[in-house]
């Protein structure tokens, strides 16, 4: 049995976020995201606010499925967590990619996520564009 008291809140928070993502529970993710949450996407090199991120996710999940697997979490200083994983991505009408490497750096405050910097090779994705434009 794992002693949850020995794990930092930052790791527990990211595990909760991942569980919500796995269940496509956007409302659960919104509750974990702080009001000042920022999502940075390497593919578009843009910070998205909480509202922009979740609006994009609603649209994206209409035609896209992403399953993260082989998730490794590493607690870092300053309540940050490094997540390394692989993603299997299916986009209706655009194709499928498997084992796409992802790295995410989550920043937490208490039991909320304040920022997620997501790194992956955008060229490894099927063509898709759900992010807001300037």
C-alpha positions in Angstrom: 0.0 0.0 0.0 1.3 3.4 -0.9 1.6 6.0 1.8 -0.1 9.1 0.3 1.4 11.3 3.1 4.9 10.6 1.7 3.9 12.0 -1.7 3.9 15.7 -2.3 0.6 17.5 -3.0 2.0 18.5 -6.4 2.2 14.8 -7.5 -1.3 14.0 -6.0 -2.7 17.1 -7.8 -1.3 16.0 -11.2 -2.5 12.5 -10.7 -6.0 13.8 -10.1 -5.7 15.9 -13.2 -4.6 12.9 -15.2 -7.5 10.8 -13.9 -10.0 13.5 -15.0 -8.3 13.6 -18.4 -8.5 9.9 -18.7 -12.3 10.1 -18.0 -12.8 13.1 -20.2 -14.0 14.9 -17.1 -13.4 18.5 -18.2 -15.4 19.9 -15.3 -13.1 18.0 -12.9 -10.1 19.4 -14.7 -11.6 22.9 -14.4 -11.9 22.5 -10.7 -8.3 21.5 -10.4 -7.1 24.4 -12.6 -6.6 27.6 -10.6 -8.5 30.7 -11.8 -5.2 32.1 -13.1 -4.3 28.8 -14.9 -2.2 29.1 -18.1 -1.6 26.4 -20.6 1.3 26.7 -23.0 1.3 24.5 -26.1 4.6 23.9 -28.0 2.7 23.3 -31.2 1.3 26.8 -31.4 3.8 28.5 -29.0 1.0 30.4 -27.2 -0.2 30.7 -23.7 -3.9 30.0 -23.3 -6.0 31.2 -20.4 -8.1 28.8 -18.5 -11.2 29.8 -20.5 -9.3 29.5 -23.8 -7.8 26.1 -22.9 -11.1 24.6 -22.0 -13.0 26.1 -24.9 -10.3 24.5 -27.2 -10.6 21.1 -25.4 -14.4 21.1 -25.9 -13.9 21.5 -29.6 -11.0 19.2 -29.9 -12.6 16.3 -28.1 -15.5 16.4 -30.6 -13.1 14.8 -33.2 -10.0 13.8 -31.3 -9.0 11.2 -28.8 -5.7 11.3 -26.9 -4.7 8.5 -24.5 -1.6 9.2 -22.4 0.3 6.1 -21.3 3.6 5.2 -19.7 3.2 8.3 -17.5 6.1 9.1 -15.3 5.9 11.9 -12.7 8.9 13.5 -11.1 8.5 16.1 -8.3 10.7 19.2 -8.9 11.4 22.1 -6.7 8.9 24.9 -6.3 5.8 22.7 -6.4 6.5 21.7 -10.0 6.0 18.3 -11.5 7.6 16.9 -14.7 5.4 14.5 -16.5 6.9 12.3 -19.3 4.6 10.1 -21.3 3.6 8.7 -24.7 0.4 9.7 -26.4 -1.8 7.7 -28.8 -3.7 10.3 -30.9 -6.7 9.7 -33.2 -8.2 12.6 -35.1 -11.3 11.9 -37.1 -10.6 12.3 -40.8 -6.9 13.2 -40.2 -5.3 10.0 -39.0 -3.7 8.2 -36.1 -0.3 8.6 -34.4 0.9 6.2 -31.7 3.7 6.6 -29.1 4.0 10.4 -29.6 6.5 11.5 -26.8 5.1 14.3 -24.5 6.7 16.2 -21.7 4.6 18.5 -19.4 5.8 20.7 -16.6 2.9 21.4 -14.2 3.1 24.2 -11.6 0.9 23.8 -8.6 -0.3 25.9 -5.7 -1.9 23.8 -3.0 -4.0 21.3 -4.7 -4.5 23.3 -7.9 -2.6 23.6 -11.1 -1.6 27.1 -12.0 0.3 26.4 -15.2 1.1 23.5 -17.6 3.8 23.8 -20.2 3.3 21.1 -22.8 6.1 20.0 -25.0 5.8 17.6 -28.0 6.7 17.5 -31.6 3.8 19.1 -33.5 5.0 17.6 -36.7 4.2 14.2 -35.3 0.5 15.0 -35.1 -2.1 14.6 -37.7 -3.0 18.1 -39.0 -5.4 19.9 -36.6 -6.1 23.4 -35.4 -8.3 24.1 -32.4 -6.4 26.9 -30.8 -7.6 30.5 -30.8 -5.8 32.9 -33.1 -4.6 36.4 -32.3 
